[in-house]
Amino acid sequence: MFGSKKNNLTPLVMGQEKFDTLIGRNAEIHGCLKLHESVRIDGKVVGNIEAPKDSAISVVIGTTGEIHGDVIASRIIVAGKVSGNLHGFERVELMASALVQGDIKYASMAVEHGARLLGLMLQVDTHETGAGIDRDAKAVIRKAKTTGQAE
C-alpha cells in the first residue's frame, strides 16, 4: 500500500542534461570562461566562470574538478573543489564530495550530507542586483561581528 513504488529521485540526482563542452580531468585552463552553453568540468580551471543571467546555463564541477575563481551561472552543481564564490541565479547543489571555500549566493539550494562549505550562504531574490546583494551580505557580517563582541 504505502511505498509500493520506490522513487529513487532526489533533488540532487544528476539529470540527463546535455553538455556541449567538457573539460577533461587532465585539462588545466587559466583564464576567464564566458559561457554560452552548459559545461561539465572534470579538470582544473584557474579563473572565473561566467554565464549570462538570462540564459539557462549549468556549470557542473565533477568529483575530480577543481576551480580557483568565482562561478556565476543559472545552475551550479559541485561535486569537486571550488576556491571562490558561487552565485547561482536559479539553484546551487552541493554533492557529498563537494568542498567550497567561498561564499554562496543562491535562489534555491540543495546540500547532501557530507558536503563542506567554508563561507557564508545568502539566499537572494532572482531579481536583485549584484551590488545590493554584496551590500546586504556585508551588513549581515557586520551585525554578526558586533553581536558576538557584545556578549
LODOMI-315705 format. One line per field, with one value per atom (N, C-alpha, C): atom name; residue number from 1; chain; residue in three letters; y, z, x. Coordinates in steps of 0.02 Angstrom, whole numbers, plus 50000, padded with zeros to 5 digits. Example, Ala and Ser with C-alpha at 12.3 -4.5 7.8 and 13.67 -1.06 7.14 Angstrom:
LODOMI-315705
atom: c(N	CA	C	N	CA	C)
n: c(1	1	1	2	2	2)
chain: c(A	A	A	A	A	A)
res: c(ALA	ALA	ALA	SER	SER	SER)
c2: c(49716	49775	49835	49888	49947	50002)
c3: c(50390	50390	50390	50354	50357	50394)
c1: c(50660	50615	50660	50642	50684	50645)
END
This chain:
LODOMI-315705
atom: c(N	CA	C	N	CA	C	N	CA	C	N	CA	C	N	CA	C	N	CA	C	N	CA	C	N	CA	C	N	CA	C	N	CA	C	N	CA	C	N	CA	C	N	CA	C	N	CA	C	N	CA	C	N	CA	C	N	CA	C	N	CA	C	N	CA	C	N	CA	C	N	CA	C	N	CA	C	N	CA	C	N	CA	C	N	CA	C	N	CA	C	N	CA	C	N	CA	C	N	CA	C	N	CA	C	N	CA	C	N	CA	C	N	CA	C	N	CA	C	N	CA	C	N	CA	C	N	CA	C	N	CA	C	N	CA	C	N	CA	C	N	CA	C	N	CA	C	N	CA	C	N	CA	C	N	CA	C	N	CA	C	N	CA	C	N	CA	C	N	CA	C	N	CA	C	N	CA	C	N	CA	C	N	CA	C	N	CA	C	N	CA	C	N	CA	C	N	CA	C	N	CA	C	N	CA	C	N	CA	C	N	CA	C	N	CA	C	N	CA	C	N	CA	C	N	CA	C	N	CA	C	N	CA	C	N	CA	C	N	CA	C	N	CA	C	N	CA	C	N	CA	C	N	CA	C	N	CA	C	N	CA	C	N	CA	C	N	CA	C	N	CA	C	N	CA	C	N	CA	C	N	CA	C	N	CA	C	N	CA	C	N	CA	C	N	CA	C	N	CA	C	N	CA	C	N	CA	C	N	CA	C	N	CA	C	N	CA	C	N	CA	C	N	CA	C	N	CA	C	N	CA	C	N	CA	C	N	CA	C	N	CA	C	N	CA	C	N	CA	C	N	CA	C	N	CA	C	N	CA	C	N	CA	C	N	CA	C	N	CA	C	N	CA	C	N	CA	C	N	CA	C	N	CA	C	N	CA	C	N	CA	C	N	CA	C	N	CA	C	N	CA	C	N	CA	C	N	CA	C	N	CA	C	N	CA	C	N	CA	C	N	CA	C	N	CA	C	N	CA	C	N	CA	C	N	CA	C	N	CA	C	N	CA	C	N	CA	C	N	CA	C	N	CA	C	N	CA	C	N	CA	C	N	CA	C	N	CA	C	N	CA	C	N	CA	C	N	CA	C	N	CA	C	N	CA	C	N	CA	C	N	CA	C	N	CA	C	N	CA	C	N	CA	C	N	CA	C	N	CA	C	N	CA	C	N	CA	C	N	CA	C	N	CA	C	N	CA	C)
n: c(1	1	1	2	2	2	3	3	3	4	4	4	5	5	5	6	6	6	7	7	7	8	8	8	9	9	9	10	10	10	11	11	11	12	12	12	13	13	13	14	14	14	15	15	15	16	16	16	17	17	17	18	18	18	19	19	19	20	20	20	21	21	21	22	22	22	23	23	23	24	24	24	25	25	25	26	26	26	27	27	27	28	28	28	29	29	29	30	30	30	31	31	31	32	32	32	33	33	33	34	34	34	35	35	35	36	36	36	37	37	37	38	38	38	39	39	39	40	40	40	41	41	41	42	42	42	43	43	43	44	44	44	45	45	45	46	46	46	47	47	47	48	48	48	49	49	49	50	50	50	51	51	51	52	52	52	53	53	53	54	54	54	55	55	55	56	56	56	57	57	57	58	58	58	59	59	59	60	60	60	61	61	61	62	62	62	63	63	63	64	64	64	65	65	65	66	66	66	67	67	67	68	68	68	69	69	69	70	70	70	71	71	71	72	72	72	73	73	73	74	74	74	75	75	75	76	76	76	77	77	77	78	78	78	79	79	79	80	80	80	81	81	81	82	82	82	83	83	83	84	84	84	85	85	85	86	86	86	87	87	87	88	88	88	89	89	89	90	90	90	91	91	91	92	92	92	93	93	93	94	94	94	95	95	95	96	96	96	97	97	97	98	98	98	99	99	99	100	100	100	101	101	101	102	102	102	103	103	103	104	104	104	105	105	105	106	106	106	107	107	107	108	108	108	109	109	109	110	110	110	111	111	111	112	112	112	113	113	113	114	114	114	115	115	115	116	116	116	117	117	117	118	118	118	119	119	119	120	120	120	121	121	121	122	122	122	123	123	123	124	124	124	125	125	125	126	126	126	127	127	127	128	128	128	129	129	129	130	130	130	131	131	131	132	132	132	133	133	133	134	134	134	135	135	135	136	136	136	137	137	137	138	138	138	139	139	139	140	140	140	141	141	141	142	142	142	143	143	143	144	144	144	145	145	145	146	146	146	147	147	147	148	148	148	149	149	149	150	150	150	151	151	151)
chain: c(A	A	A	A	A	A	A	A	A	A	A	A	A	A	A	A	A	A	A	A	A	A	A	A	A	A	A	A	A	A	A	A	A	A	A	A	A	A	A	A	A	A	A	A	A	A	A	A	A	A	A	A	A	A	A	A	A	A	A	A	A	A	A	A	A	A	A	A	A	A	A	A	A	A	A	A	A	A	A	A	A	A	A	A	A	A	A	A	A	A	A	A	A	A	A	A	A	A	A	A	A	A	A	A	A	A	A	A	A	A	A	A	A	A	A	A	A	A	A	A	A	A	A	A	A	A	A	A	A	A	A	A	A	A	A	A	A	A	A	A	A	A	A	A	A	A	A	A	A	A	A	A	A	A	A	A	A	A	A	A	A	A	A	A	A	A	A	A	A	A	A	A	A	A	A	A	A	A	A	A	A	A	A	A	A	A	A	A	A	A	A	A	A	A	A	A	A	A	A	A	A	A	A	A	A	A	A	A	A	A	A	A	A	A	A	A	A	A	A	A	A	A	A	A	A	A	A	A	A	A	A	A	A	A	A	A	A	A	A	A	A	A	A	A	A	A	A	A	A	A	A	A	A	A	A	A	A	A	A	A	A	A	A	A	A	A	A	A	A	A	A	A	A	A	A	A	A	A	A	A	A	A	A	A	A	A	A	A	A	A	A	A	A	A	A	A	A	A	A	A	A	A	A	A	A	A	A	A	A	A	A	A	A	A	A	A	A	A	A	A	A	A	A	A	A	A	A	A	A	A	A	A	A	A	A	A	A	A	A	A	A	A	A	A	A	A	A	A	A	A	A	A	A	A	A	A	A	A	A	A	A	A	A	A	A	A	A	A	A	A	A	A	A	A	A	A	A	A	A	A	A	A	A	A	A	A	A	A	A	A	A	A	A	A	A	A	A	A	A	A	A	A	A	A	A	A	A	A	A	A	A	A	A	A	A	A	A	A	A	A	A	A	A	A	A	A	A	A	A	A	A	A	A	A	A	A	A	A	A	A	A	A	A	A	A	A	A	A	A	A	A	A	A)
res: c(MET	MET	MET	PHE	PHE	PHE	GLY	GLY	GLY	SER	SER	SER	LYS	LYS	LYS	LYS	LYS	LYS	ASN	ASN	ASN	ASN	ASN	ASN	LEU	LEU	LEU	THR	THR	THR	PRO	PRO	PRO	LEU	LEU	LEU	VAL	VAL	VAL	MET	MET	MET	GLY	GLY	GLY	GLN	GLN	GLN	GLU	GLU	GLU	LYS	LYS	LYS	PHE	PHE	PHE	ASP	ASP	ASP	THR	THR	THR	LEU	LEU	LEU	ILE	ILE	ILE	GLY	GLY	GLY	ARG	ARG	ARG	ASN	ASN	ASN	ALA	ALA	ALA	GLU	GLU	GLU	ILE	ILE	ILE	HIS	HIS	HIS	GLY	GLY	GLY	CYS	CYS	CYS	LEU	LEU	LEU	LYS	LYS	LYS	LEU	LEU	LEU	HIS	HIS	HIS	GLU	GLU	GLU	SER	SER	SER	VAL	VAL	VAL	ARG	ARG	ARG	ILE	ILE	ILE	ASP	ASP	ASP	GLY	GLY	GLY	LYS	LYS	LYS	VAL	VAL	VAL	VAL	VAL	VAL	GLY	GLY	GLY	ASN	ASN	ASN	ILE	ILE	ILE	GLU	GLU	GLU	ALA	ALA	ALA	PRO	PRO	PRO	LYS	LYS	LYS	ASP	ASP	ASP	SER	SER	SER	ALA	ALA	ALA	ILE	ILE	ILE	SER	SER	SER	VAL	VAL	VAL	VAL	VAL	VAL	ILE	ILE	ILE	GLY	GLY	GLY	THR	THR	THR	THR	THR	THR	GLY	GLY	GLY	GLU	GLU	GLU	ILE	ILE	ILE	HIS	HIS	HIS	GLY	GLY	GLY	ASP	ASP	ASP	VAL	VAL	VAL	ILE	ILE	ILE	ALA	ALA	ALA	SER	SER	SER	ARG	ARG	ARG	ILE	ILE	ILE	ILE	ILE	ILE	VAL	VAL	VAL	ALA	ALA	ALA	GLY	GLY	GLY	LYS	LYS	LYS	VAL	VAL	VAL	SER	SER	SER	GLY	GLY	GLY	ASN	ASN	ASN	LEU	LEU	LEU	HIS	HIS	HIS	GLY	GLY	GLY	PHE	PHE	PHE	GLU	GLU	GLU	ARG	ARG	ARG	VAL	VAL	VAL	GLU	GLU	GLU	LEU	LEU	LEU	MET	MET	MET	ALA	ALA	ALA	SER	SER	SER	ALA	ALA	ALA	LEU	LEU	LEU	VAL	VAL	VAL	GLN	GLN	GLN	GLY	GLY	GLY	ASP	ASP	ASP	ILE	ILE	ILE	LYS	LYS	LYS	TYR	TYR	TYR	ALA	ALA	ALA	SER	SER	SER	MET	MET	MET	ALA	ALA	ALA	VAL	VAL	VAL	GLU	GLU	GLU	HIS	HIS	HIS	GLY	GLY	GLY	ALA	ALA	ALA	ARG	ARG	ARG	LEU	LEU	LEU	LEU	LEU	LEU	GLY	GLY	GLY	LEU	LEU	LEU	MET	MET	MET	LEU	LEU	LEU	GLN	GLN	GLN	VAL	VAL	VAL	ASP	ASP	ASP	THR	THR	THR	HIS	HIS	HIS	GLU	GLU	GLU	THR	THR	THR	GLY	GLY	GLY	ALA	ALA	ALA	GLY	GLY	GLY	ILE	ILE	ILE	ASP	ASP	ASP	ARG	ARG	ARG	ASP	ASP	ASP	ALA	ALA	ALA	LYS	LYS	LYS	ALA	ALA	ALA	VAL	VAL	VAL	ILE	ILE	ILE	ARG	ARG	ARG	LYS	LYS	LYS	ALA	ALA	ALA	LYS	LYS	LYS	THR	THR	THR	THR	THR	THR	GLY	GLY	GLY	GLN	GLN	GLN	ALA	ALA	ALA	GLU	GLU	GLU)
c2: c(49941	50000	50063	50076	50134	50114	50155	50142	50083	50062	50006	50022	50085	50108	50150	50130	50167	50221	50282	50338	50353	50338	50348	50418	50461	50528	50574	50612	50663	50728	50785	50848	50848	50804	50806	50756	50717	50668	50705	50688	50721	50704	50754	50744	50721	50713	50692	50753	50802	50864	50851	50885	50879	50933	50912	50959	50962	51021	51030	51041	51061	51074	51031	50996	50954	50970	50986	50998	50936	50896	50832	50835	50779	50776	50793	50787	50804	50874	50910	50978	51029	51081	51137	51201	51243	51305	51364	51414	51476	51533	51568	51624	51622	51675	51682	51644	51604	51569	51605	51629	51660	51608	51584	51527	51549	51510	51518	51452	51402	51336	51303	51251	51216	51181	51173	51144	51097	51043	50998	51003	51012	51021	50964	50924	50870	50884	50938	50958	51019	51060	51118	51183	51231	51297	51349	51390	51445	51509	51538	51597	51593	51647	51650	51615	51589	51557	51596	51625	51670	51652	51649	51638	51696	51716	51770	51751	51800	51788	51765	51788	51773	51707	51667	51603	51546	51490	51431	51388	51413	51378	51346	51283	51246	51238	51242	51226	51168	51112	51054	51041	51038	51025	50954	50909	50839	50826	50764	50746	50761	50758	50773	50846	50884	50954	50999	51051	51099	51169	51216	51284	51331	51376	51430	51496	51516	51576	51574	51626	51631	51596	51569	51537	51572	51598	51633	51600	51569	51536	51525	51505	51491	51433	51379	51320	51297	51285	51262	51199	51146	51083	51069	51059	51049	50980	50940	50876	50876	50926	50932	50989	51027	51080	51148	51198	51266	51312	51351	51404	51470	51493	51554	51557	51611	51621	51590	51567	51540	51585	51598	51635	51598	51562	51526	51565	51590	51630	51590	51525	51481	51432	51396	51341	51326	51308	51283	51216	51166	51100	51079	51057	51032	50957	50917	50845	50827	50766	50745	50755	50750	50756	50828	50876	50947	50980	51023	51067	51137	51184	51252	51298	51336	51385	51454	51480	51543	51551	51608	51623	51598	51582	51557	51602	51627	51664	51619	51609	51562	51583	51560	51568	51506	51447	51383	51343	51303	51268	51197	51151	51082	51060	51027	51007	50934	50892	50823	50819	50770	50759	50743	50778	50768	50825	50865	50923	50972	51004	51051	51121	51170	51240	51282	51319	51366	51436	51462	51527	51539	51591	51611	51589	51577	51562	51618	51646	51701	51688	51678	51668	51737	51740	51804	51795	51849	51850	51851	51817	51813	51880	51930	51995	52046	52028	52076	52086	52143	52158	52136	52126	52103	52151	52217	52265	52264	52259	52257	52194	52139	52076	52081	52107	52115	52161	52214	52262	52228	52187	52151	52100	52065	52015	52049	52105	52141	52166	52187	52210	52152	52094	52035	52016	52018	52002	52052	52116	52169	52160	52145	52134	52074	52020	51960	51974	52013	52029	52072	52123	52166	52130	52085	52046	52000	51970	51925	51961	52023	52062	52086	52097	52124	52071	52008	51955	51939)
c3: c(50000	50000	50000	50056	50060	50037	49995	49974	49927	49894	49849	49789	49769	49715	49746	49734	49762	49714	49739	49698	49717	49673	49686	49669	49645	49626	49686	49694	49745	49709	49744	49711	49686	49713	49697	49643	49618	49566	49501	49469	49407	49353	49317	49263	49200	49148	49084	49042	49073	49038	48986	48930	48876	48886	48884	48890	48824	48794	48731	48745	48807	48824	48884	48878	48931	48940	49001	49017	49053	49020	49045	49107	49140	49204	49197	49139	49130	49103	49091	49064	49119	49105	49151	49111	49131	49095	49141	49115	49152	49113	49146	49114	49128	49110	49121	49067	49088	49041	49037	48978	48965	48928	48962	48935	48895	48842	48803	48800	48836	48841	48905	48926	48988	48981	49038	49038	49098	49087	49141	49147	49209	49221	49265	49236	49274	49284	49254	49261	49306	49292	49334	49295	49326	49295	49346	49324	49365	49333	49362	49334	49344	49331	49341	49284	49302	49253	49256	49199	49199	49143	49160	49110	49117	49063	49066	49111	49146	49192	49157	49096	49061	49022	49030	48995	49045	49027	49072	49062	49087	49079	49145	49142	49201	49200	49260	49269	49318	49296	49339	49350	49413	49431	49458	49419	49437	49497	49520	49580	49572	49511	49500	49480	49473	49453	49508	49488	49536	49504	49540	49516	49565	49539	49579	49549	49571	49545	49560	49541	49553	49497	49515	49466	49469	49411	49406	49349	49366	49316	49344	49301	49323	49372	49355	49398	49406	49469	49483	49525	49502	49539	49554	49618	49638	49670	49642	49672	49687	49660	49670	49717	49700	49743	49709	49748	49723	49775	49754	49796	49765	49785	49757	49774	49755	49770	49715	49736	49689	49689	49630	49625	49576	49603	49562	49557	49497	49488	49503	49487	49500	49556	49553	49601	49608	49670	49685	49720	49698	49729	49749	49812	49837	49850	49814	49824	49886	49908	49969	49965	49906	49897	49887	49889	49874	49931	49911	49957	49925	49958	49933	49985	49963	50005	49977	49997	49972	49989	49975	49990	49934	49952	49904	49905	49847	49838	49795	49817	49782	49787	49739	49743	49774	49755	49782	49797	49850	49872	49892	49876	49899	49920	49978	50004	50027	50002	50025	50089	50130	50192	50174	50206	50193	50154	50121	50084	50133	50113	50158	50127	50170	50149	50200	50177	50220	50193	50214	50190	50211	50185	50201	50146	50166	50119	50124	50067	50066	50013	50035	49987	49960	49895	49863	49816	49806	49758	49688	49642	49574	49539	49564	49531	49560	49614	49646	49605	49614	49579	49620	49588	49622	49675	49663	49711	49775	49768	49826	49868	49835	49870	49911	49881	49917	49977	49968	50023	50079	50063	50113	50150	50114	50145	50194	50174	50218	50281	50274	50332	50380	50354	50396	50434	50400	50431	50486	50471	50520	50583	50573	50628	50670	50637	50674	50715	50688	50725	50786	50778	50835	50887	50867	50915	50954	50921	50954	51004	50990	51035	51096	51090	51145	51200	51182	51231	51273)
c1: c(50041	50000	50043	50078	50122	50192	50221	50290	50297	50244	50249	50293	50292	50336	50391	50453	50508	50531	50535	50558	50630	50676	50747	50771	50726	50747	50746	50800	50804	50823	50820	50838	50911	50953	51024	51044	50998	51016	51029	51085	51104	51053	51030	50983	51019	50981	51009	51026	51057	51074	51129	51122	51171	51225	51287	51342	51380	51380	51417	51491	51507	51577	51595	51650	51676	51750	51768	51839	51862	51904	51926	51970	51976	52012	52086	52116	52187	52197	52143	52148	52156	52195	52203	52197	52149	52136	52149	52185	52198	52166	52120	52085	52011	51977	51905	51866	51817	51774	51707	51689	51625	51583	51531	51493	51432	51418	51357	51319	51345	51313	51336	51301	51318	51385	51419	51485	51493	51529	51549	51625	51648	51719	51745	51789	51821	51895	51919	51989	51996	52046	52060	52051	52017	52008	52032	52080	52105	52079	52027	51995	51920	51886	51814	51776	51717	51673	51607	51587	51529	51481	51417	51364	51314	51282	51233	51174	51147	51092	51029	51018	50956	50957	51009	51012	51015	50984	50981	51043	51099	51163	51183	51204	51226	51301	51331	51401	51404	51431	51438	51512	51532	51601	51603	51632	51635	51680	51682	51721	51795	51821	51892	51903	51848	51852	51877	51914	51942	51939	51908	51901	51935	51976	52007	51982	51922	51891	51817	51781	51710	51671	51612	51569	51501	51479	51415	51376	51318	51276	51207	51161	51093	51091	51126	51127	51199	51218	51286	51282	51315	51317	51391	51406	51476	51483	51528	51547	51621	51657	51730	51747	51800	51825	51819	51798	51794	51826	51875	51904	51883	51825	51797	51723	51691	51620	51576	51517	51468	51407	51379	51317	51272	51224	51176	51111	51096	51035	50973	50974	50917	50931	50986	50997	51072	51090	51157	51148	51185	51182	51252	51260	51323	51316	51355	51354	51396	51392	51426	51502	51531	51603	51626	51581	51597	51636	51683	51719	51719	51684	51680	51711	51762	51794	51777	51720	51696	51623	51595	51525	51480	51418	51369	51307	51288	51225	51181	51120	51076	51004	50964	50891	50861	50888	50867	50931	50930	50991	50975	51020	51016	51086	51090	51155	51150	51194	51197	51238	51221	51259	51331	51377	51449	51481	51441	51468	51499	51554	51588	51588	51574	51572	51609	51658	51695	51678	51622	51599	51528	51498	51430	51382	51320	51267	51216	51196	51148	51096	51033	50979	50958	50952	50936	50876	50841	50786	50817	50788	50816	50817	50781	50777	50826	50861	50906	50969	51001	51063	51122	51178	51239	51263	51262	51287	51245	51179	51135	51147	51159	51172	51236	51289	51352	51344	51307	51296	51258	51207	51168	51211	51254	51297	51346	51374	51420	51385	51321	51283	51270	51255	51243	51307	51364	51428	51444	51434	51447	51404	51340	51294	51315	51335	51357	51419	51465	51526	51511	51468	51452	51412	51368	51329	51375	51423	51470	51514	51533	51576	51539	51473	51434	51423	51427	51413	51472)
END
